[in-house]
Amino acid sequence: MVRSSLRAAACVSFCAAVLPSVPALSAQAAPKPSTTAARTSARIPVEKFVLPNGLTVLFSVDHSSPVVAVDVEHHVGSKNEEVGRTGFAHLFEHVMFTGSGHVAYGMHDKLTEGVGGSNNGSTNNDKTNFHESVPSNYLETELWLEADRLGWLLDALDLNKLNAQRDIVKNERRQSTDNRPYGRVGEIMDSYMYPVGHPYHWPVIGSMEDLSAASEADVRSFFKQWYGPDNTVLVIAGDFDIAQAKQWVTKYFGAIPRSPAVKRPVVPAAKLAASLRFVYEDNVAQPQLFVSWPGVGDKSADVAALDVMAAIVSGDRTQWLSQEFVFNRKWATQISLRSGNNEDVGTIDLTIVPTPGTDLTKLEAAVDSVFGRFISEGPTAEQMKKATASIEFASYSRLQSMLGKAATLASGWIYHDDPSWYQTELKQTMAVTAADVKRVAAKYLRGNRIVLSAVPMGKKEMASNPGQSTSVTSKFASKKESGS
């Protein structure tokens, strides 16, 4: 989701003292990029700094170019919402760009994109982030902007502004979910994978009903609970001086009070008592097949082996599923297996786009046969080498930009209390053996699963095993919005 408190009374004197206007830009010239530095390892330099109010700050200096990235990540996502009050985290991703106590609407863009940089945000089940990449002499400005919306966002929030962003989010839901072919598949699968009341049951974007019902008081309460400095990590990566940055961070963030004690939700593991099979009629021209097994959360010891398994089973034309069904039999135009892990839970997801006229029942059975052969034979040494090399390359690629470094450090801190977790993650991947892959394939791909056939309206007979599939059309049919 892209673009998508604190107590204001306690902050008035500080606002007047240190946030009266945009801070002056540093007159110091940016250093010239080094031409002699050589890559010796995939290690990002990092120094941690913690303010008395609990804000964790990570500094990573890189003078190779006169650019700096600022990444602010809050450990709050859709899983921290409640039944009947969904979509709040994503709604705040939008509200955060509408101005705060000392930053008028539009100024954030003017002081980032207007100087040649960029800014954006995103929300998922577990966290929300906001980031800027700008010329390095604008660092102080970016810290001032971020501090103001962390400490004084609610000073500028009113019902008119909330309603405007609510409408924007509703329209985003229409475009990305309700009116998009196969757009509701993800929330259908999650709604059956996780029971009602489970923190991962509802979609990140929320429901139309909850968005319509959200009051200003509800929204303010959610912000005060979750968007405090003690539930936030600030990462600065790029061309800057750490000593100077510490002064600016202390100046602009230091007086923001802590939030109430954070109480994280209890998240049960994903379990299916039996396999489930559904057919969903959608406004689509061709059917598609979706299969999902319960997977693991980000802290599981099986994460690395599952990632390698997915890279081996699907991918380019030499991999098991693609070779068999896309290039040999030509029963599918696309087939992919992905191990997706959130912070607490995860799923293993198979997506198949069949060629026109291919029978889904026959296709599903044939895929199961390939899985059985894979579990029995396991990957070859060459397949292992290719898969781990691909994952290693992707890991290095994320570290090429200042923003990629900042985001990597922030995720490591939020999920593992270790900004350098990417190193551990890569070591775990490179240590995966063929026996590990066979073990997780047998453990997870033989378990209970959800099978969903998304078919054209009125064509339920095109589903895989249609006689055994329950219709979900009525449950997920678009509902009339209140007030519309």
Sequence and secondary structure as in RCSB ss.txt:
>XXXX:A:sequence
MVRSSLRAAACVSFCAAVLPSVPALSAQAAPKPSTTAARTSARIPVEKFVLPNGLTVLFSVDHSSPVVAVDVEHH
VGSKNEEVGRTGFAHLFEHVMFTGSGHVAYGMHDKLTEGVGGSNNGSTNNDKTNFHESVPSNYLETELWLEADRL
GWLLDALDLNKLNAQRDIVKNERRQSTDNRPYGRVGEIMDSYMYPVGHPYHWPVIGSMEDLSAASEADVRSFFKQ
WYGPDNTVLVIAGDFDIAQAKQWVTKYFGAIPRSPAVKRPVVPAAKLAASLRFVYEDNVAQPQLFVSWPGVGDKS
ADVAALDVMAAIVSGDRTQWLSQEFVFNRKWATQISLRSGNNEDVGTIDLTIVPTPGTDLTKLEAAVDSVFGRFI
SEGPTAEQMKKATASIEFASYSRLQSMLGKAATLASGWIYHDDPSWYQTELKQTMAVTAADVKRVAAKYLRGNRI
VLSAVPMGKKEMASNPGQSTSVTSKFASKKESGS
>XXXX:A:secstr
 B     GGGGHHHHHHH SS      S      SS     S    EEEE TTS EEEEEE TTSSEEEEEEEES
  GGGSBTTB SHHHHHHHHTTS BTTB TTHHHHTTGGGT EEEEEE SS EEEEEEEEGGGHHHHHHHHHHHH
HSGGGG  HHHHHHHHHHHHHHHIIIIITSTTTTHHHHHHHHHS TT TTSS TT  HHHHHH  HHHHHHHHHH
H SGGGEEEEEEES  HHHHHHHHHHHHTT    S            SS EEEEEEES SS EEEEEEE   TT 
TTHHHHHHHHHHHSSSTTSHHIIIIIIIS  EEEEEEEEEE SS EEEEEEEEE TT  HHHHHHHHHHHHHHHH
HH   HHHHHHHHHHHHHHHHHHTSSHHHHHHHHHHHHHHHS TTHHHHHHHHHHT  HHHHHHHHHHHHTS  E
EEEEEETT GGGSSSGGG EE TTTTS    TT 
